[in-house]
């Protein structure tokens, strides 16, 4: 699957600007982690881009629609990572891609929320501020903190370093992302 094919598939099912931006942020972070871990940047980016592709159009069937499409297209690695990006679905984590997508999804969304309440956006956001906000259950209440912690545990990274990595990636794209 090419990036352009992934974008077409995404845009067929998703219209929400905020959801499209979320998937773009996860795509960027996944690409950066692919480089860090010596993995395929295209595959990892597509997994990040499509992980919630069916959420808006088929919320009750998420992620089964996108996973089925990817499997039919011969993309089982991406399909499996997407099927495992939420621990409560009880899908085993078989690859570093699976673990990275879990570790990046909720936390990237949370960091985006943190940047949106700052006057200068992500420009001066620090890991310690994000960690403090994680403890505030009222802030970005829909973000499941247990998913954040399970994700870093699966990936085997330090929370503060992981947050810093995500902030750095998003900061490089702050103009495009409007943050």
KENUZA-602993 format. One record per residue: residue in three letters; x, y, z of N, C-alpha, C, O in turn. Coordinates in steps of 0.2 Angstrom, whole numbers, padded with zeros to 4 digits, always signed. Layout:
# KENUZA-602993
ALAXYZXYZXYZXYZ...
END
This chain:
# KENUZA-602993
UNK+0004-0006+0000+0000+0000+0000+0004+0006+0000+0009+0007+0004UNK+0003+0011-0004+0006+0017-0004+0003+0022+0000-0003+0022+0002UNK+0007+0028+0002+0004+0033+0006-0002+0036+0003-0007+0038+0006UNK-0002+0037-0004-0008+0040-0007-0014+0036-0007-0019+0038-0006UNK-0013+0029-0008-0019+0025-0007-0022+0025+0000-0028+0025+0001UNK-0017+0025+0005-0019+0026+0012-0023+0032+0013-0029+0032+0016UNK-0021+0038+0010-0025+0044+0011-0032+0044+0008-0036+0046+0010UNK-0032+0041+0002-0039+0040-0002-0043+0036+0003-0049+0038+0004UNK-0041+0030+0006-0045+0026+0010-0047+0030+0016-0053+0030+0018UNK-0043+0034+0019-0044+0038+0025-0050+0043+0023-0054+0044+0027UNK-0049+0047+0018-0053+0052+0016-0060+0050+0014-0065+0053+0014UNK-0061+0043+0012-0067+0040+0011-0071+0039+0017-0078+0040+0017UNK-0068+0038+0023-0072+0037+0029-0071+0042+0034-0076+0042+0039UNK-0067+0047+0033-0066+0052+0039-0067+0059+0036-0063+0061+0031UNK-0071+0063+0039-0072+0070+0037-0070+0075+0042-0068+0081+0041UNK-0070+0073+0048-0069+0077+0054-0062+0080+0054-0057+0076+0054UNK-0061+0086+0054-0054+0090+0054-0050+0088+0060-0044+0086+0059UNK-0053+0087+0066-0049+0086+0072-0047+0078+0072-0042+0077+0074UNK-0051+0074+0069-0049+0067+0069-0044+0066+0063-0039+0062+0064UNK-0044+0069+0058-0039+0069+0053-0033+0072+0055-0027+0069+0054UNK-0033+0077+0059-0027+0080+0062-0024+0075+0067-0018+0074+0068UNK-0028+0072+0071-0026+0067+0076-0022+0061+0072-0016+0059+0074UNK-0025+0059+0067-0022+0053+0063-0015+0056+0060-0010+0052+0059UNK-0015+0062+0058-0009+0065+0055-0003+0065+0060+0002+0064+0059UNK-0005+0067+0066+0000+0068+0071+0003+0061+0073+0009+0060+0074UNK-0002+0056+0074+0001+0049+0075+0005+0047+0069+0010+0043+0071UNK+0003+0048+0063+0007+0046+0057+0014+0049+0058+0019+0045+0057UNK+0015+0055+0060+0021+0059+0060+0026+0056+0066+0031+0054+0065UNK+0022+0054+0072+0026+0051+0077+0028+0044+0075+0034+0042+0077UNK+0024+0040+0072+0026+0034+0070+0031+0033+0065+0036+0029+0066UNK+0031+0038+0061+0037+0038+0056+0043+0040+0059+0049+0037+0058UNK+0043+0044+0064+0049+0046+0068+0052+0040+0072+0058+0039+0072UNK+0047+0036+0075+0049+0030+0079+0052+0025+0074+0056+0021+0076UNK+0049+0024+0068+0052+0020+0063+0059+0021+0062+0063+0017+0062UNK+0060+0027+0061+0067+0029+0060+0072+0028+0066+0077+0025+0065UNK+0069+0029+0072+0073+0028+0078+0075+0021+0079+0080+0019+0081UNK+0070+0016+0077+0070+0009+0078+0073+0005+0072+0073-0001+0072UNK+0074+0009+0067+0077+0006+0061+0072+0002+0057+0073-0004+0054UNK+0065+0004+0057+0060+0000+0054+0058+0004+0048+0060+0009+0046UNK+0053+0001+0044+0050+0004+0038+0046+0010+0039+0040+0009+0042UNK+0048+0016+0037+0045+0022+0039+0038+0022+0035+0033+0025+0038UNK+0037+0020+0029+0031+0020+0026+0026+0016+0029+0020+0018+0030UNK+0028+0010+0031+0023+0005+0034+0021+0008+0041+0015+0008+0042UNK+0025+0011+0045+0024+0013+0051+0019+0020+0051+0015+0021+0055UNK+0021+0024+0046+0017+0030+0045+0010+0028+0043+0005+0032+0045UNK+0009+0023+0038+0002+0021+0036-0002+0019+0042-0008+0020+0042UNK+0002+0015+0046-0002+0012+0052-0005+0018+0057-0010+0018+0059UNK+0000+0023+0057-0002+0029+0061-0008+0033+0058-0013+0035+0061UNK-0007+0033+0051-0012+0037+0048-0019+0034+0048-0024+0037+0048UNK-0019+0027+0047-0026+0024+0046-0029+0021+0053-0034+0018+0053UNK-0025+0021+0058-0027+0018+0064-0034+0019+0067-0038+0015+0070UNK-0037+0025+0065-0044+0027+0067-0048+0029+0061-0053+0032+0061UNK-0046+0026+0055-0049+0028+0049-0057+0027+0049-0061+0030+0046UNK-0059+0021+0052-0066+0019+0052-0070+0022+0057-0076+0020+0058UNK-0067+0025+0062-0070+0027+0068-0076+0032+0067-0081+0031+0070UNK-0075+0037+0063-0081+0041+0062-0087+0038+0058-0092+0039+0060UNK-0085+0035+0053-0090+0032+0049-0094+0025+0052-0099+0024+0051UNK-0090+0022+0056-0092+0015+0058-0090+0015+0066-0086+0010+0067UNK-0092+0019+0070-0090+0019+0077-0091+0012+0081-0087+0010+0085UNK-0097+0009+0079-0098+0003+0083-0094-0003+0080-0093-0008+0083UNK-0091-0002+0074-0087-0008+0071-0080-0006+0071-0076-0010+0069UNK-0078-0001+0074-0071+0001+0074-0067-0004+0078-0069-0005+0084UNK-0061-0006+0076-0057-0005+0070-0058-0010+0065-0054-0011+0060UNK-0064-0014+0065-0064-0020+0061-0065-0018+0054-0063-0022+0049UNK-0068-0013+0052-0069-0011+0045-0062-0010+0042-0060-0013+0036UNK-0058-0006+0045-0051-0004+0042-0047-0010+0042-0043-0011+0037UNK-0047-0014+0047-0043-0020+0048-0045-0025+0042-0040-0028+0039UNK-0051-0026+0041-0053-0031+0036-0051-0028+0029-0048-0032+0025UNK-0052-0022+0028-0049-0019+0021-0042-0020+0020-0040-0022+0015UNK-0038-0019+0026-0031-0019+0025-0029-0027+0024-0024-0028+0020UNK-0032-0031+0028-0031-0038+0027-0032-0040+0020-0028-0044+0017UNK-0038-0038+0017-0039-0040+0010-0034-0037+0005-0033-0040-0001UNK-0031-0031+0007-0026-0028+0002-0019-0031+0003-0015-0029+0000UNK-0019-0036+0007-0012-0039+0009-0008-0035+0013-0002-0035+0012UNK-0011-0032+0018-0007-0028+0023-0008-0030+0030-0010-0027+0034UNK-0006-0037+0031-0008-0040+0038-0004-0036+0044-0007-0036+0049UNK+0002-0034+0042+0006-0031+0048+0003-0024+0050+0002-0023+0056UNK+0001-0020+0046-0003-0014+0047-0010-0016+0051-0012-0013+0056UNK-0013-0020+0048-0020-0022+0050-0019-0025+0057-0023-0023+0062UNK-0014-0029+0059-0014-0031+0066-0012-0026+0071-0015-0026+0076UNK-0007-0021+0069-0006-0016+0073-0012-0012+0075-0013-0010+0080UNK-0016-0010+0070-0022-0006+0071-0027-0010+0075-0030-0007+0079UNK-0028-0017+0074-0032-0021+0078-0030-0021+0086-0034-0023+0090UNK-0024-0019+0087-0021-0020+0094-0020-0013+0097-0017-0013+0102UNK-0022-0008+0094-0020-0001+0097-0024+0001+0103-0024+0007+0105UNK-0028-0004+0106-0032-0002+0112-0032-0009+0116-0034-0014+0114UNK-0029-0008+0122-0028-0014+0126-0034-0018+0128-0034-0024+0128UNK-0040-0015+0128-0046-0018+0130-0049-0023+0125-0054-0026+0126UNK-0046-0022+0119-0048-0027+0113-0045-0034+0114-0046-0038+0110UNK-0040-0034+0119-0036-0041+0120-0033-0044+0114-0033-0050+0113UNK-0030-0040+0110-0026-0042+0104-0019-0043+0106-0017-0038+0109UNK-0015-0048+0105-0008-0048+0107-0004-0044+0103-0005-0042+0098UNK+0001-0041+0107+0006-0037+0104+0012-0041+0101+0016-0044+0105UNK+0012-0042+0095+0017-0047+0092+0023-0044+0089+0028-0047+0088UNK+0023-0037+0088+0028-0034+0085+0029-0027+0088+0025-0024+0092UNK+0035-0024+0086+0037-0017+0089+0032-0012+0086+0030-0007+0089UNK+0030-0013+0080+0025-0009+0077+0018-0009+0081+0015-0004+0082UNK+0016-0015+0083+0010-0015+0087+0011-0011+0094+0006-0007+0096UNK+0016-0012+0097+0018-0009+0103+0019-0001+0102+0016+0003+0106UNK+0022+0001+0097+0023+0008+0096+0016+0012+0094+0015+0017+0097UNK+0012+0008+0091+0005+0012+0089+0001+0013+0096-0002+0018+0097UNK+0001+0007+0100-0002+0008+0106+0001+0014+0110-0003+0018+0113UNK+0008+0014+0111+0011+0019+0115+0010+0026+0112+0011+0031+0116UNK+0009+0027+0106+0009+0033+0103+0002+0036+0102+0001+0042+0102UNK-0003+0032+0101-0010+0035+0100-0013+0039+0105-0014+0045+0104UNK-0014+0037+0111-0018+0041+0116-0013+0047+0118-0015+0052+0119UNK-0007+0045+0119-0002+0050+0122-0001+0056+0117-0001+0062+0119UNK-0001+0054+0110+0000+0060+0105-0006+0064+0106-0006+0070+0105UNK-0012+0061+0106-0018+0065+0107-0018+0069+0113-0021+0075+0113UNK-0016+0067+0118-0015+0070+0125-0011+0076+0124-0012+0082+0126UNK-0005+0075+0121+0000+0081+0120-0003+0086+0116-0002+0092+0117UNK-0007+0084+0111-0010+0089+0106-0015+0093+0111-0015+0099+0110UNK-0019+0090+0115-0023+0094+0119-0019+0099+0124-0021+0104+0125UNK-0014+0096+0127-0010+0101+0131-0007+0107+0127-0007+0112+0130UNK-0005+0106+0121-0003+0111+0117-0008+0116+0115-0007+0122+0114UNK-0014+0114+0115-0020+0118+0113-0022+0123+0118-0025+0128+0117UNK-0020+0122+0125-0022+0126+0130-0016+0131+0132-0017+0135+0137UNK-0011+0131+0128-0005+0135+0129-0005+0141+0125-0007+0140+0119UNK-0004+0147+0127-0004+0153+0123+0001+0152+0116-0001+0155+0111UNK+0007+0149+0117+0011+0148+0112+0011+0141+0109+0016+0139+0106UNK+0006+0137+0110+0005+0131+0108+0010+0126+0110+0012+0126+0116UNK+0013+0122+0106+0018+0117+0107+0025+0120+0108+0030+0116+0110UNK+0026+0126+0106+0033+0129+0106+0037+0128+0112+0043+0127+0112UNK+0033+0129+0118+0037+0129+0125+0035+0123+0129+0036+0123+0135UNK+0030+0119+0126+0028+0113+0130+0034+0109+0132+0038+0107+0128UNK+0034+0107+0139+0039+0102+0141+0036+0096+0144+0030+0096+0146UNK+0040+0091+0144+0037+0084+0147+0034+0085+0154+0029+0082+0155UNK+0037+0089+0158+0035+0089+0165+0028+0092+0165+0024+0090+0169UNK+0026+0097+0161+0020+0100+0160+0014+0094+0158+0009+0094+0161UNK+0016+0090+0153+0012+0085+0151+0011+0080+0157+0005+0077+0158UNK+0016+0078+0160+0016+0073+0166+0011+0076+0171+0007+0072+0174UNK+0012+0082+0172+0007+0085+0177+0000+0085+0175-0005+0083+0179UNK-0001+0086+0169-0008+0086+0166-0011+0079+0166-0017+0078+0167UNK-0006+0074+0165-0009+0067+0165-0012+0065+0172-0016+0061+0172UNK-0009+0069+0177-0012+0067+0184-0019+0071+0185-0022+0069+0190UNK-0020+0076+0181-0027+0079+0182-0032+0076+0178-0032+0077+0172UNK-0036+0072+0181-0041+0068+0178-0046+0072+0174-0050+0070+0170UNK-0047+0078+0176-0052+0083+0173-0050+0085+0166-0054+0088+0162UNK-0043+0086+0165-0040+0088+0159-0040+0083+0154-0038+0077+0155UNK-0043+0084+0148-0044+0079+0142-0046+0073+0145-0043+0067+0144UNK-0052+0073+0149-0054+0067+0152-0056+0061+0148-0056+0056+0151UNK-0057+0062+0142-0058+0056+0137-0052+0052+0136-0052+0046+0134UNK-0046+0055+0137-0040+0051+0136-0039+0046+0142-0039+0048+0148UNK-0038+0040+0140-0038+0035+0145-0031+0034+0147-0026+0032+0144UNK-0029+0036+0153-0023+0036+0156-0020+0029+0156-0014+0029+0155UNK-0024+0024+0158-0021+0018+0158-0019+0015+0152-0014+0011+0152UNK-0021+0018+0146-0019+0016+0140-0012+0019+0138-0008+0016+0135UNK-0011+0025+0141-0005+0028+0140+0001+0024+0144+0006+0023+0141UNK-0001+0022+0150+0004+0019+0154+0005+0012+0151+0011+0009+0152UNK+0000+0008+0149+0001+0002+0146+0005+0002+0140+0009-0002+0138UNK+0004+0007+0136+0008+0008+0130+0015+0009+0131+0019+0006+0127UNK+0017+0013+0136+0024+0014+0137+0027+0008+0140+0033+0006+0139UNK+0023+0004+0144+0026-0002+0146+0027-0007+0141+0032-0011+0141UNK+0022-0008+0136+0023-0012+0131+0029-0010+0126+0033-0015+0124UNK+0030-0004+0125+0035-0002+0121+0042-0002+0124+0047-0002+0121UNK+0042-0002+0131+0048-0002+0135+0052+0005+0135+0058+0005+0135UNK+0048+0010+0135+0051+0017+0135+0050+0020+0142+0045+0019+0145UNK+0054+0025+0143+0053+0030+0149+0047+0035+0147+0047+0038+0142UNK+0042+0036+0152+0037+0040+0150+0039+0047+0148+0037+0050+0143UNK+0044+0050+0152+0046+0057+0151+0050+0057+0145+0049+0062+0141UNK+0054+0053+0143+0058+0053+0137+0053+0052+0131+0054+0055+0125UNK+0048+0048+0132+0043+0046+0126+0039+0053+0125+0038+0055+0119UNK+0037+0056+0130+0033+0063+0130+0038+0068+0126+0035+0071+0121UNK+0044+0068+0128+0049+0073+0125+0049+0071+0117+0050+0076+0113UNK+0050+0065+0116+0051+0063+0109+0045+0065+0105+0045+0068+0099UNK+0039+0064+0107+0032+0066+0104+0032+0073+0103+0030+0076+0097UNK+0034+0077+0108+0033+0084+0108+0038+0087+0102+0036+0091+0098UNK+0044+0084+0102+0049+0086+0097+0047+0085+0090+0047+0089+0086UNK+0044+0079+0089+0041+0077+0082+0035+0082+0081+0036+0085+0075UNK+0031+0083+0085+0025+0088+0084+0027+0095+0083+0025+0099+0079UNK+0032+0097+0087+0035+0104+0086+0038+0105+0079+0037+0111+0077UNK+0041+0100+0076+0044+0101+0069+0039+0102+0064+0040+0105+0059UNK+0032+0100+0066+0027+0101+0061+0021+0106+0064+0015+0105+0062UNK+0023+0110+0068+0018+0114+0072+0014+0119+0067+0008+0120+0068UNK+0017+0121+0062+0014+0125+0057+0008+0121+0053+0003+0124+0053UNK+0010+0116+0050+0006+0111+0047+0000+0109+0051-0006+0109+0049UNK+0001+0108+0058-0004+0105+0062-0008+0111+0066-0013+0109+0069UNK-0005+0117+0065-0009+0122+0068-0008+0122+0076-0013+0124+0079UNK-0003+0120+0078-0002+0120+0086+0005+0124+0088+0006+0124+0093
END
